[in-house]
Amino acid sequence: MPDIKGLFKRAELQIFLVYMGAHLPIFLLSEARYWDDWSLSGASKEMLVSVFTQAGFPLLGYYHYAVQLIGWWFYAFSTFALGYLIIHVFYLILKSFDFSKSDATALSFLAAASPVYFARIAAINNPGLFFLLAFVFALYLFIISVINKNLYIEYLSYALFMFSFQFNALIPPFLLVFFIAAFLFYKKADASKGSIQYGNYLNKFKYVIKRTAAIVLLPFLYAIVQHFLFKKSGMFAASYNVIDINFGAILSEIKVVILYLFPYDGIYIGNPVALTIFLVALLIVYLSRPNPAGSGTEAECNGKGLLGIGVVLLGLGASAYVLVGKEPAYEPWTATRFQVLLPFGAAFSTLGLLKIICTVFPAKNPDIRHRMKVASFAGLMAVFIVNWWFVYATFYVDHLHQEAFADTIRNTPSLQSRNYVILDRSGLNAFDTMPGLGEYAGLHEAVTGKQDALILDYDSMTAYGGWSGFVGNFKQFLGAWSKVEDAALDAPGCLYIVNRERNVQSKWAYAVSAFIVKIRHPEHYTARHLLSLDGPYCQSPR
């Protein structure tokens, strides 16, 4: 019989179990659609290829079409699988850099469960994980090519880097590859034979510059390829994620990096709880009465080094968003869709902080100190995993909201006619974000097969000064992308308002009861009981 106990000691299995514990609930959302996902739902091959060609990603049009032939569930499966493979390659990179097994495993745990990059849940963002996997795998190939002096693998890594650049957010963090390359080549030159003289250091510098020249040129080479082969056009040609660097944006990035050092500043742990955790931590530090002779220990120095790496990675990870003039944020899930490298920076900075804090534990009994470290890390991981459960639960409530909306339209005869507007005031959207035209219009089309009605979030419409201001601001996006090209924008006609049903006191209680009914008695589940419909309010008799 195989050694089961020894099997569970393998870091790879432990990492997979932690990752699965955090992200397995994604399969509850295998049929859900979020954000711009509705623009994909039911879209023809011609439309998908056309839109993604305009965005500079023609290959993605074919990918989304193939996935819809397989089934929408494949997005959840692919996101889950790709996410784990990325973490696994991250572990291999750490091992290649001679990190200890415990540090490499702990960093992989944190990268797998850190409360960042919630936007992975959306199908529209699923292909980004392919490019991120290509990026980290290319980095791994590059590292082992330098270590093993294999030029063929090195050139293969360059090709994979070029492929990953199709996800443009990976280009600014490519500076990380230059840093790693300079370190590896300098280390390689330092190991070569020769006297330690000024001329020898100069030769090392020349050698490093020569070997990193290709890495410096790769982003510029891809920019030329993109200009001629993957040039953006249509609605993506101008005023859409245009690079706009300013001093305010740089300050915003610094602020985000500082905030990301403290993972509890999140969406589910508010200021009172965060303050309580901080005070408890101070109390533990005070009661532990650290030994003054223990300052400057190897663990503390290691923690400071990890913290420094984390800050650099967080800055590079957030840079893609800052370069287009946007401020990365932790709360809105849509604001993290480009920050695919943040989990790695969060992992390093979190482990570094934890090691620094653990240096204050009493050192009289090394065994007790080790147990306190393990317990602290296990508790932190438990908080992160539970946080992800809440994230997926929030998206599940949003999924129920979509089902209720579709069921309400399907069972309301007056909503089968043309030329009306529905305002959503239910407040059941994930993380209180404002759904866009594409989400609502795609939902309507999926139910009725028509593209002639507008459904809008009440707060988002009023934020633009009413109907005319909203239409004027989003007119450029009306068309095939948002699936409302047949709507009569100049004459809204009748108005309906959707509210949360009065007897739905808690959306969480409703979500739990709905989940139980859907599992045990699916034939008794009626989604529309979540919502109530007011109206119609018409401008003139129909």
Secondary structure in CASP SS format (residue, H / E / C, confidence):
PFRMAT SS
TARGET T0000
AUTHOR 0000-0000-0000
METHOD secondary structure of the structure
MODEL  1
M C 1.00
P C 1.00
D C 1.00
I H 1.00
K H 1.00
G H 1.00
L H 1.00
F H 1.00
K C 1.00
R C 1.00
A H 1.00
E H 1.00
L H 1.00
Q H 1.00
I H 1.00
F H 1.00
L H 1.00
V H 1.00
Y H 1.00
M H 1.00
G H 1.00
A H 1.00
H H 1.00
L H 1.00
P H 1.00
I H 1.00
F H 1.00
L H 1.00
L H 1.00
S C 1.00
E C 1.00
A C 1.00
R C 1.00
Y C 1.00
W H 1.00
D H 1.00
D H 1.00
W H 1.00
S H 1.00
L C 1.00
S C 1.00
G C 1.00
A C 1.00
S C 1.00
K H 1.00
E H 1.00
M H 1.00
L H 1.00
V H 1.00
S H 1.00
V H 1.00
F H 1.00
T H 1.00
Q H 1.00
A C 1.00
G C 1.00
F C 1.00
P H 1.00
L H 1.00
L H 1.00
G H 1.00
Y H 1.00
Y H 1.00
H H 1.00
Y H 1.00
A H 1.00
V H 1.00
Q H 1.00
L H 1.00
I H 1.00
G C 1.00
W C 1.00
W H 1.00
F H 1.00
Y H 1.00
A H 1.00
F H 1.00
S H 1.00
T H 1.00
F H 1.00
A H 1.00
L H 1.00
G H 1.00
Y H 1.00
L H 1.00
I H 1.00
I H 1.00
H H 1.00
V H 1.00
F H 1.00
Y H 1.00
L H 1.00
I H 1.00
L H 1.00
K H 1.00
S H 1.00
F C 1.00
D C 1.00
F C 1.00
S C 1.00
K H 1.00
S H 1.00
D H 1.00
A H 1.00
T H 1.00
A H 1.00
L H 1.00
S H 1.00
F H 1.00
L H 1.00
A H 1.00
A H 1.00
A H 1.00
S C 1.00
P C 1.00
V C 1.00
Y C 1.00
F H 1.00
A H 1.00
R H 1.00
I H 1.00
A C 1.00
A H 1.00
I H 1.00
N H 1.00
N H 1.00
P H 1.00
G H 1.00
L H 1.00
F H 1.00
F H 1.00
L H 1.00
L H 1.00
A H 1.00
F H 1.00
V H 1.00
F H 1.00
A H 1.00
L H 1.00
Y H 1.00
L H 1.00
F H 1.00
I H 1.00
I H 1.00
S H 1.00
V H 1.00
I H 1.00
N H 1.00
K C 1.00
N C 1.00
L H 1.00
Y H 1.00
I H 1.00
E H 1.00
Y H 1.00
L H 1.00
S H 1.00
Y H 1.00
A H 1.00
L H 1.00
F H 1.00
M H 1.00
F H 1.00
S H 1.00
F C 1.00
Q C 1.00
F C 1.00
N H 1.00
A H 1.00
L H 1.00
I C 1.00
P H 1.00
P H 1.00
F H 1.00
L H 1.00
L H 1.00
V H 1.00
F H 1.00
F H 1.00
I H 1.00
A H 1.00
A H 1.00
F H 1.00
L H 1.00
F H 1.00
Y H 1.00
K H 1.00
K H 1.00
A H 1.00
D H 1.00
A C 1.00
S C 1.00
K C 1.00
G C 1.00
S C 1.00
I C 1.00
Q C 1.00
Y H 1.00
G H 1.00
N H 1.00
Y H 1.00
L H 1.00
N H 1.00
K H 1.00
F H 1.00
K H 1.00
Y H 1.00
V H 1.00
I H 1.00
K H 1.00
R H 1.00
T H 1.00
A H 1.00
A H 1.00
I H 1.00
V H 1.00
L H 1.00
L H 1.00
P H 1.00
F H 1.00
L H 1.00
Y H 1.00
A H 1.00
I H 1.00
V H 1.00
Q H 1.00
H H 1.00
F H 1.00
L H 1.00
F C 1.00
K C 1.00
K C 1.00
S C 1.00
G H 1.00
M H 1.00
F H 1.00
A C 1.00
A C 1.00
S C 1.00
Y C 1.00
N C 1.00
V C 1.00
I C 1.00
D C 1.00
I C 1.00
N C 1.00
F H 1.00
G H 1.00
A H 1.00
I H 1.00
L H 1.00
S H 1.00
E H 1.00
I H 1.00
K H 1.00
V H 1.00
V H 1.00
I H 1.00
L H 1.00
Y H 1.00
L C 1.00
F C 1.00
P C 1.00
Y C 1.00
D C 1.00
G C 1.00
I C 1.00
Y C 1.00
I C 1.00
G C 1.00
N H 1.00
P H 1.00
V H 1.00
A H 1.00
L H 1.00
T H 1.00
I H 1.00
F H 1.00
L H 1.00
V H 1.00
A H 1.00
L H 1.00
L H 1.00
I H 1.00
V H 1.00
Y H 1.00
L H 1.00
S H 1.00
R C 1.00
P C 1.00
N C 1.00
P H 1.00
A H 1.00
G H 1.00
S C 1.00
G C 1.00
T C 1.00
E H 1.00
A H 1.00
E H 1.00
C H 1.00
N H 1.00
G H 1.00
K H 1.00
G H 1.00
L H 1.00
L H 1.00
G H 1.00
I H 1.00
G H 1.00
V H 1.00
V H 1.00
L H 1.00
L H 1.00
G H 1.00
L H 1.00
G H 1.00
A H 1.00
S H 1.00
A H 1.00
Y H 1.00
V H 1.00
L H 1.00
V C 1.00
G C 1.00
K C 1.00
E C 1.00
P C 1.00
A C 1.00
Y C 1.00
E C 1.00
P C 1.00
W H 1.00
T H 1.00
A H 1.00
T H 1.00
R C 1.00
F C 1.00
Q C 1.00
V C 1.00
L C 1.00
L H 1.00
P H 1.00
F H 1.00
G H 1.00
A H 1.00
A H 1.00
F H 1.00
S H 1.00
T H 1.00
L H 1.00
G H 1.00
L H 1.00
L H 1.00
K H 1.00
I H 1.00
I H 1.00
C H 1.00
T C 1.00
V C 1.00
F C 1.00
P C 1.00
A C 1.00
K C 1.00
N C 1.00
P H 1.00
D H 1.00
I H 1.00
R H 1.00
H H 1.00
R H 1.00
M H 1.00
K H 1.00
V H 1.00
A H 1.00
S H 1.00
F H 1.00
A H 1.00
G H 1.00
L H 1.00
M H 1.00
A H 1.00
V H 1.00
F H 1.00
I H 1.00
V H 1.00
N H 1.00
W H 1.00
W H 1.00
F H 1.00
V H 1.00
Y H 1.00
A H 1.00
T H 1.00
F H 1.00
Y H 1.00
V H 1.00
D H 1.00
H H 1.00
L H 1.00
H H 1.00
Q H 1.00
E H 1.00
A H 1.00
F H 1.00
A H 1.00
D H 1.00
T H 1.00
I H 1.00
R H 1.00
N C 1.00
T C 1.00
P H 1.00
S H 1.00
L H 1.00
Q H 1.00
S C 1.00
R C 1.00
N C 1.00
Y E 1.00
V E 1.00
I E 1.00
L E 1.00
D E 1.00
R C 1.00
S C 1.00
G C 1.00
L C 1.00
N C 1.00
A H 1.00
F H 1.00
D H 1.00
T C 1.00
M C 1.00
P C 1.00
G C 1.00
L H 1.00
G H 1.00
E H 1.00
Y H 1.00
A H 1.00
G H 1.00
L H 1.00
H H 1.00
E H 1.00
A H 1.00
V H 1.00
T H 1.00
G C 1.00
K C 1.00
Q C 1.00
D C 1.00
A C 1.00
L E 1.00
I E 1.00
L E 1.00
D E 1.00
Y H 1.00
D H 1.00
S H 1.00
M H 1.00
T H 1.00
A H 1.00
Y C 1.00
G C 1.00
G C 1.00
W H 1.00
S H 1.00
G H 1.00
F H 1.00
V H 1.00
G H 1.00
N H 1.00
F H 1.00
K H 1.00
Q H 1.00
F H 1.00
L C 1.00
G C 1.00
A C 1.00
W C 1.00
S C 1.00
K C 1.00
V C 1.00
E C 1.00
D C 1.00
A C 1.00
A C 1.00
L C 1.00
D C 1.00
A C 1.00
P C 1.00
G C 1.00
C E 1.00
L E 1.00
Y E 1.00
I E 1.00
V E 1.00
N E 1.00
R E 1.00
E C 1.00
R C 1.00
N C 1.00
V C 1.00
Q C 1.00
S C 1.00
K H 1.00
W H 1.00
A H 1.00
Y H 1.00
A H 1.00
V H 1.00
S H 1.00
A H 1.00
F H 1.00
I H 1.00
V H 1.00
K H 1.00
I H 1.00
R H 1.00
H C 1.00
P H 1.00
E H 1.00
H H 1.00
Y C 1.00
T C 1.00
A H 1.00
R H 1.00
H H 1.00
L H 1.00
L E 1.00
S E 1.00
L E 1.00
D E 1.00
G E 1.00
P E 1.00
Y E 1.00
C C 1.00
Q C 1.00
S C 1.00
P C 1.00
R C 1.00
END
